[in-house]
Amino acid sequence: MDRPVGILIRLCERYLHHVRRFKGSQRLHVLHSKFPKTPSQCTNQLFGRRFAISAVCLFSSVHAATETIKNVMALAAEGTSELTQSLQTIVKRADELYQENDIDQLYSYMKLFAASNEAEIQWRLARSACDKAKATADKAERKNLMYEAFAAAELALKFGEANFACHKWYAILLDYIGEYEGTKERIAKAFKIKEHFQKAIELNPKDATSVHLLGYWCFVFADMPWYQQKVAAVIFATPPTSTYEEALNFFLEAEKIDPGFYSTNLLMIGKIYHRMKNSDLAKQYLLKARDSSVRTEDDKKAHKEAVELLQSLGVK
């Protein structure tokens, strides 16, 4: 890790930790002596002489700490060569926080680099905002975060046409914001969503999540109620269609690529077998989904639905 950039990143994380911990307080104790107040001071201290923190100071408010962080973000926005070189460091830290399912910390961390023109950063920002949206019970906040995530996904695709993750997250967010635009608009985007999932798989055939998502796209249209089918027929001369068998093949392929990677994939396999009246295989996969570890919001939903379906099949 480049030492100055590593220090910058750790300081930002430390300040964000204190801001969240003492939000609303009028007095915030943080390690602050010699912490730069402007981008130029950041440049002089971080990239000139050795940076040191030697005393404890008292902020008059959380606002002061927030302003300091904004100054550090301004430095990041300047696009210094040191920050460019630290892309791998930023990505590594982001993926660590993602694996730890530290949603708030990851979102705050990625926001520090929101001005970046790196596709690897923008799609991770989109992912973090999406996860934060799914975790909140506040409907207005969820909507704002989803649109923020979509904006990052658009930038990611702009900067990374050859990056499979950019196509994947663009398609995911395109569908999520469709929830706020009505059934007609959501269906209207169906082919575009499918196109980007297919492109993600073309660029990386071994990404199980992309294969799962294409399977889910097929399931949605195989399982679509008659009134939505009528809407689709109005929008398209040839509306999108699929079958349970087609969806199942994608889910099974995803499981083959990375067994047990996603409890929702196991749930969907069980759900389709249930739709196809194959109770034995339905139970087999639903039990796997039920017994998978529960870490994320998606895991919670998959666990709950698996339990309910199993109960309908007489399994307690």
SULNORBEL-V23053 format. One record per backbone hydrogen bond with DSSP energy under -1.0 kcal/mol. CO is the residue of the C=O (numbers start at 1). NH is the residue of the N-H. E is the energy in kcal/mol with one decimal. If there is no record, write none. Layout:
co: {CO;CO}
nh: {NH;NH}
e: {E;E}
//
This chain:
co: {2;3;4;5;6;7;8;9;10;11;12;13;14;15;16;17;18;22;28;30;32;38;39;40;41;42;43;44;55;57;59;62;63;64;65;66;67;68;69;70;71;72;73;76;80;81;84;86;87;88;89;90;91;92;93;94;95;96;97;98;101;102;103;104;105;106;107;110;111;113;118;119;121;122;123;124;125;126;127;128;129;130;131;138;139;140;141;142;143;144;145;146;147;148;149;150;151;152;153;154;155;156;160;163;164;165;166;167;168;169;170;171;172;173;176;177;182;183;184;185;187;189;190;191;192;193;194;195;196;197;198;199;200;204;206;207;208;209;210;211;212;213;214;215;216;217;218;219;225;226;227;228;229;230;231;232;243;244;245;246;247;248;249;250;251;252;253;254;258;262;263;264;265;266;267;268;269;270;271;272;273;274;278;279;280;281;282;283;284;285;286;287;296;297;298;299;300;301;302;303;304;305;306;307;308;310;311}
nh: {6;7;8;9;10;11;12;13;14;15;16;17;18;19;20;21;22;25;59;57;35;42;43;44;45;46;47;49;33;30;28;66;67;68;69;70;71;72;73;74;75;76;77;79;84;85;87;90;91;92;93;94;95;96;97;98;99;100;102;101;103;106;107;108;109;110;111;113;114;116;122;123;125;126;127;128;129;130;131;132;133;134;135;142;143;144;145;146;147;148;149;150;151;152;153;154;155;156;157;158;159;160;163;167;168;169;170;171;172;173;174;175;176;177;179;180;186;187;188;189;190;193;194;195;196;197;198;199;200;201;202;203;204;207;208;211;212;213;214;215;216;217;218;219;220;221;222;223;229;230;231;232;233;234;235;236;247;248;249;250;251;252;253;254;255;256;257;258;261;266;267;268;269;270;271;272;273;274;275;276;278;277;282;283;284;285;286;287;288;289;290;291;300;301;302;303;304;305;306;307;308;309;310;311;312;315;314}
e: {-3.0;-2.4;-2.3;-2.5;-2.3;-2.7;-2.3;-2.2;-2.4;-2.8;-2.4;-2.1;-2.0;-2.5;-2.4;-2.2;-2.5;-2.4;-2.2;-1.4;-2.8;-2.3;-2.6;-2.6;-2.9;-3.2;-1.7;-1.0;-1.3;-1.3;-1.3;-2.4;-2.5;-1.8;-2.0;-2.2;-1.7;-1.7;-2.5;-2.0;-1.5;-2.0;-2.2;-1.4;-2.1;-2.5;-1.4;-2.4;-2.8;-2.3;-2.2;-2.5;-2.5;-1.9;-2.3;-1.9;-2.4;-1.8;-2.3;-1.2;-1.5;-2.6;-2.4;-2.5;-2.3;-2.8;-2.0;-1.6;-1.5;-2.0;-2.4;-2.4;-2.1;-2.4;-2.2;-2.4;-2.5;-2.2;-2.5;-2.1;-2.1;-2.2;-1.2;-2.5;-2.3;-2.3;-2.6;-2.4;-2.2;-2.1;-2.8;-2.3;-2.1;-1.9;-2.3;-2.4;-1.9;-2.7;-2.2;-2.0;-2.3;-1.7;-1.9;-1.4;-2.3;-2.6;-1.9;-2.1;-2.3;-2.3;-2.2;-1.8;-2.0;-2.6;-1.4;-1.3;-2.3;-2.6;-2.1;-1.1;-1.9;-2.5;-2.5;-2.5;-1.7;-2.0;-2.6;-2.0;-2.2;-2.0;-2.3;-2.2;-1.8;-1.7;-1.1;-1.5;-2.5;-2.5;-1.9;-1.9;-2.4;-2.2;-2.0;-2.4;-2.5;-1.5;-2.1;-2.5;-1.8;-1.8;-1.3;-2.5;-2.0;-1.4;-1.8;-2.6;-2.1;-2.9;-2.1;-1.5;-2.2;-2.8;-2.0;-2.4;-1.9;-1.9;-2.2;-2.1;-1.8;-1.3;-2.3;-2.5;-1.9;-2.3;-2.9;-2.3;-2.3;-2.0;-2.2;-2.3;-3.0;-1.3;-2.1;-2.7;-2.0;-2.0;-2.4;-2.5;-1.2;-2.3;-2.7;-2.3;-2.0;-2.0;-2.6;-2.7;-2.3;-2.5;-2.4;-2.3;-2.0;-2.5;-2.5;-2.1;-1.7;-3.2;-1.4}
//
